[in-house]
């Protein structure tokens, strides 16, 4: 079992910077102000043949209220999970009452704790660590996470009691499917984190009645009925004109990346505010990315019957372009309808990763042409001849034939709908690529033209010789 290291401390002492340094990634958002990290953020690191897991946490100050209290609760849960705690303090700010309060909690918890004095660059180690000896947590270790100073030495010392693993043990899941990646996306404050906690059955991410609570894209592997999944809770995306903070811009970038990397996107809509333009933009991005789609209309409980009917009509009218996706009316807070999401997720993933033989696709194409002939183009009939699969997630069907690149959009939609119906594809877009066959006689025409040109040149030469005589 890999050792689990939790990074705890006051806000803005450099926990996320050290997290990125240990995992050799940029998974944690870093900015020069306090309170940026809110959820437990897990990552994997490795020193030689010694793997370990790192948990980044929100800052603890001791006098939390509101959303800060929820963040602090997540940090305390991380301490309980960890085998080792890196208690981080700020060499520039010195020892504070908040540091003392955290130290008291760690002593009561009896966790193996390393006192890490960050931001010690530009200062002698003895001076940087001097006042932290009084905390009674062992020898303080001076580092500079931003520049990597003493970080390798620290992790080497911490992992010294743990044995090295052989290659087989080090990569036990190298060729094993990690499960369906489910991205939970939507506008701020539509209930994404509440839905994540409900699907997991635990308070895994911070939930608070304030827009923009989630900032990182939090990945959570889990199993349900023996089947592996990875839930990705993402930051809400607001309209561009409302985004001013650099940290929020990075959050949005990570959300868009998470959409591209997931297998199935659950787009959460707010039943009480109705559809807005930002919902449509998000759906358009999911479709452009080719991700399988499940729609979850949240906060459905408590609505009057006439409001529900009006909302259903609006969804049907405006979301006609996503009619292939399952739509669920749920309450993430109370759990109503949440369990049904898994059925749709599994179905959408199965459709997105299905494979069909060239023979079946070509037969289906010919049947569709028999039912409805392609139109004439410049007096000539378009002739699709053969179809094969060009990829999965989303399924890509490649159609070959004469002039198929000139097919009108209406006929392309007819083919998409026909293939979707016959192949029983549900929950994922289907993409078609049309490739016109090269005319095998084009090169002969070119040869003929060249021969005629040579004949004309030869005739001119002969005529010139006769005239000279």
HELIX and SHEET records of a PDB file:
HELIX    1   1 UNK A   15  UNK A   23  1                                   9    
HELIX    2   2 UNK A   67  UNK A   81  1                                  15    
HELIX    3   3 UNK A   97  UNK A  109  1                                  13    
HELIX    4   4 UNK A  125  UNK A  129  1                                   5    
HELIX    5   5 UNK A  130  UNK A  135  5                                   6    
HELIX    6   6 UNK A  151  UNK A  158  1                                   8    
HELIX    7   7 UNK A  167  UNK A  170  1                                   4    
HELIX    8   8 UNK A  192  UNK A  200  1                                   9    
HELIX    9   9 UNK A  240  UNK A  242  5                                   3    
HELIX   10  10 UNK A  246  UNK A  261  1                                  16    
HELIX   11  11 UNK A  277  UNK A  289  1                                  13    
HELIX   12  12 UNK A  305  UNK A  318  1                                  14    
HELIX   13  13 UNK A  320  UNK A  322  5                                   3    
HELIX   14  14 UNK A  340  UNK A  352  1                                  13    
HELIX   15  15 UNK A  358  UNK A  371  1                                  14    
HELIX   16  16 UNK A  404  UNK A  406  5                                   3    
HELIX   17  17 UNK A  409  UNK A  423  1                                  15    
HELIX   18  18 UNK A  442  UNK A  468  1                                  27    
SHEET    1   A 6 UNK A  41  UNK A  47  0                                        
SHEET    2   A 6 UNK A  50  UNK A  56 -1                                        
SHEET    3   A 6 UNK A   3  UNK A   9  1                                        
SHEET    4   A 6 UNK A  84  UNK A  90  1                                        
SHEET    5   A 6 UNK A 112  UNK A 118  1                                        
SHEET    6   A 6 UNK A 141  UNK A 142  1                                        
SHEET    1   B 6 UNK A 218  UNK A 224  0                                        
SHEET    2   B 6 UNK A 227  UNK A 233 -1                                        
SHEET    3   B 6 UNK A 180  UNK A 186  1                                        
SHEET    4   B 6 UNK A 264  UNK A 270  1                                        
SHEET    5   B 6 UNK A 292  UNK A 298  1                                        
SHEET    6   B 6 UNK A 326  UNK A 329  1                                        
SHEET    1   C 2 UNK A 376  UNK A 377  0                                        
SHEET    2   C 2 UNK A 380  UNK A 381 -1                                        
SHEET    1   D 3 UNK A 383  UNK A 391  0                                        
SHEET    2   D 3 UNK A 395  UNK A 402 -1                                        
SHEET    3   D 3 UNK A 430  UNK A 436  1                                        
END                                                                             
